[in-house]
Amino acid sequence: MTSILATGEATKARLESRPDVQKVPTPKLDLFRMRTFASDEECAALIDMIERRRRPSTLSDDTSGDAAFRTSETCDMDEADPVVARINLRFCEILGIDAALGEPLQGQRYLVGQEFKAHTDYFDPRGMDLKSTRSVMGQRTWTAMVYLNTPEAGGATRFKAIGKTIQPVAGMMLAWNNRRADGSVNPSTLHHAMKIRAGRKYVLTKWFCERPWPSGRG
């Protein structure tokens, strides 16, 4: 546990030290915003890949019984692609987390009316997913997400527990620690990818885990 806590504090300090990163003011979680993470050209290339490789999004530990809980589409990004590889490395460098602890990159597409209702990125400590398929990698630690475009209307990310709603802007990264300072999972990271009202929304998501992601997976 000591190493996990140390990693969380080191990432927090690293982000706080960067002049191009702003900490969202709240005592409830460590949430950061970087407005210029990806270039227009990179965003366009990543959107093109999402369009070509997308599939219906899925849920882990789904106990909601709500077929409309997550209605987006997901893309398993090709990490051999030069743009994807560059972005992947950038996530790790900015957060200061070993690339071995990162999950494979995923992209998501939201059309009008689509959303991902309020959820956390960490896994239910009592859930079967953490006990079975994620037993090797362990719990998620940090999340980093980049908006690849600016939708015409809607598509904000709402953190209800802290009363913050962040509007998507192309190239902007959000990053947050899914844990509290004591290492327990943080329910205040609950967030809602709100419905698109006009246009589309594309995002790229990078999750980090307690232990290395197995080679050959993803």
Secondary structure, DSSP 8 states (H G I E B T S, - for coil): -HHHHHHHHHHHHHHHT-TTEEE---SS--EEEETTSS-HHHHHHHHHHHHHHEEE---SS--S--TTSB--EEEE--TTSHHHHHHHHHHHHHHT--GGGB---EEEEE-BT--EEEE-SS--TTSHHHHTTTTTT-SEEEEEEEE-S--SEE--EEEGGGTEEE---TT-EEEEESB-TTSSB-GGG-EEE--EEES-EEEEEEEEESS---TT--
